[in-house]
């Protein structure tokens, strides 16, 4: 009998909470958050978060401020976190 090979890629995801109108829904389940980027290490993800937070703080127009509020809440989550599977 042949077995199918399954490739498992482990890493870290930078996730941002979904928007509901002009509000950032931080209470939404992680499985509904949007993936901003993927990283090989937690350190790389954390460094990206710091950079995004600095950029977000400098935004001035309404749309950019909304995006900034979303990005300010970015979370680095391991790809095997079971909360990513829950719906």
C-alpha angles and dihedrals in degrees: 000000000000121000123213114237113232119203113215116195114197122192143107131292126208102217129189124199118252122258122240106194104305095340131093109229103215091164093063116113113267090242088069096049118107121249109237097179142335126235139189093224139032089233092059090049093049091049090053090051091055092051093048092049091055092049092046092054091059096056118116114175122078099251092046091049091052090051089046091055089051094047092046087066096051113141130199109225128180112245091238094056106130091218088073090065098048116097 
